[in-house]
Amino acid sequence: MIPPLSQLLVYLAFSSGDLKGRAVELAKRLSLSLYRGDEEFDYLLEYSDAGLALVPSVAKGFGSIRCDFSTGEHSHRRHYGGGNGQAIAKAVGISGKFTPSVLDLTAGLGADGFVLATLGCNVTLLERNPIVHSLLADGIERGTAAGLYDSELGLIMARLSLLQASSSDYLQVLVDRLTNCSDDSESASVQPDVVYIDPMFPLRKKSAKVKKEMQAFHQIVGTDNDSDALLNNALTVAQYRVVVKRPAGAGFLAEAKPSYSLKGKSTRYDIYTLKKLPG
Ligand SMILES: C[S@@+](CC[C@H](N)C(=O)[O-])C[C@H]1O[C@@H](n2cnc3c(N)ncnc32)[C@H](O)[C@@H]1O
């Protein structure tokens, strides 16, 4: 479950006076206090000219988290990631003839959503954790700004839309809307082609392999123990398939056997097919 933020000491900080307005606004929205410079803290949510970052206290030994779509890993994967040959592309059913719309129920920092958008998918991202949502919203805002100077990136960013929402509530709204649809074409306008789920999994011990920033992410998000419950409604609203991302050795979500799986070294995609893909 989401660890209550009240159990962690989190403050909103800003590195220069011209960022104060944004910091005050976000602090209000997240019910956080502004950092004055002398309080003990677990995390600072800090605005600087480089964007919003989650900065752990030195004592934690974790890395900072920032969402950057125009540089680093995201940019490298966009240019050299392998296009439609990537397992995630095959899992959601991208082909030369079909590019699905995707409802991502577990957006996180948007890495998977961004890959899907680079491959042409329109992606609706849902994230319930207020801090993660703020980091992702800031990353999308800066990516969109960078897209003014990089038209390909601009098109990719335009395919992402982010909502702060509980996915179970959102799915329930879609299920209710579908119940009231009078024909197939009306239903199709409500249904995403593919629903994508990538719940948090407990970290494997204190492995050196776990990236430092992942440790901070895990402490802020916790474990998604309620993710089994998403699958049923996901299967009701998706038009073509539901895709669940799991660690390679993990059991199936809700113990539900998928139609088939794509297995990688550390990750597995479980695919629940509903209808043949077009093309
Ligand atoms: C493992 S992370 C997803 C990582 C993401 N696929 C990526 O590539 O960055 C899971 C995220 O889903 C969010 N989440 C889990 N269950 C959710 C729910 N029911 N509604 C909304 N967000 C949820 C968590 O807060 C967390 O940020």
The ligand as an SDF file (V2000), in Angstrom:
LIG
                    3D

 27 29  0  0  0  0  0  0  0  0999 V2000
    6.6310   -0.0560  -10.6380 C   0  0  0  0  0  0  0  0  0  0  0  0
    6.0020    1.5700  -10.7070 S   0  0  0  0  0  0  0  0  0  0  0  0
    5.6880    1.7650  -12.4120 C   0  0  0  0  0  0  0  0  0  0  0  0
    6.9160    2.0800  -13.2030 C   0  0  0  0  0  0  0  0  0  0  0  0
    6.6010    2.5260  -14.6120 C   0  0  0  0  0  0  0  0  0  0  0  0
    6.0810    1.4260  -15.4030 N   0  0  0  0  0  0  0  0  0  0  0  0
    7.7960    3.1290  -15.2810 C   0  0  0  0  0  0  0  0  0  0  0  0
    8.2070    2.6140  -16.3240 O   0  0  0  0  0  0  0  0  0  0  0  0
    8.3260    4.1450  -14.7680 O   0  0  0  0  0  0  0  0  0  0  0  0
    4.3600    1.4520  -10.1090 C   0  0  0  0  0  0  0  0  0  0  0  0
    3.6790    2.8120   -9.9760 C   0  0  0  0  0  0  0  0  0  0  0  0
    2.2900    2.6100  -10.0630 O   0  0  0  0  0  0  0  0  0  0  0  0
    1.6320    3.4040   -9.1080 C   0  0  0  0  0  0  0  0  0  0  0  0
    0.3680    2.7210   -8.7960 N   0  0  0  0  0  0  0  0  0  0  0  0
    0.2260    1.4740   -8.2910 C   0  0  0  0  0  0  0  0  0  0  0  0
   -1.0580    1.1340   -8.1350 N   0  0  0  0  0  0  0  0  0  0  0  0
   -1.7730    2.2040   -8.5740 C   0  0  0  0  0  0  0  0  0  0  0  0
   -3.1610    2.4780   -8.6530 C   0  0  0  0  0  0  0  0  0  0  0  0
   -4.0680    1.5690   -8.2660 N   0  0  0  0  0  0  0  0  0  0  0  0
   -3.5460    3.6690   -9.1260 N   0  0  0  0  0  0  0  0  0  0  0  0
   -2.6340    4.5860   -9.5460 C   0  0  0  0  0  0  0  0  0  0  0  0
   -1.2890    4.3960   -9.4740 N   0  0  0  0  0  0  0  0  0  0  0  0
   -0.8610    3.2230   -8.9980 C   0  0  0  0  0  0  0  0  0  0  0  0
    2.5930    3.4600   -7.9380 C   0  0  0  0  0  0  0  0  0  0  0  0
    2.3380    4.5980   -7.1280 O   0  0  0  0  0  0  0  0  0  0  0  0
    3.9360    3.5110   -8.6450 C   0  0  0  0  0  0  0  0  0  0  0  0
    4.3480    4.8250   -8.8760 O   0  0  0  0  0  0  0  0  0  0  0  0
  1  2  1  0
  2  3  1  0
  2 10  1  0
  3  4  1  0
  4  5  1  0
  5  6  1  0
  5  7  1  0
  7  8  2  0
  7  9  1  0
 10 11  1  0
 11 12  1  0
 11 26  1  0
 12 13  1  0
 13 14  1  0
 13 24  1  0
 14 15  1  0
 14 23  1  0
 15 16  2  0
 16 17  1  0
 17 18  1  0
 17 23  2  0
 18 19  1  0
 18 20  2  0
 20 21  1  0
 21 22  2  0
 22 23  1  0
 24 25  1  0
 24 26  1  0
 26 27  1  0
M  CHG  2   2   1   9  -1
M  END
$$$$
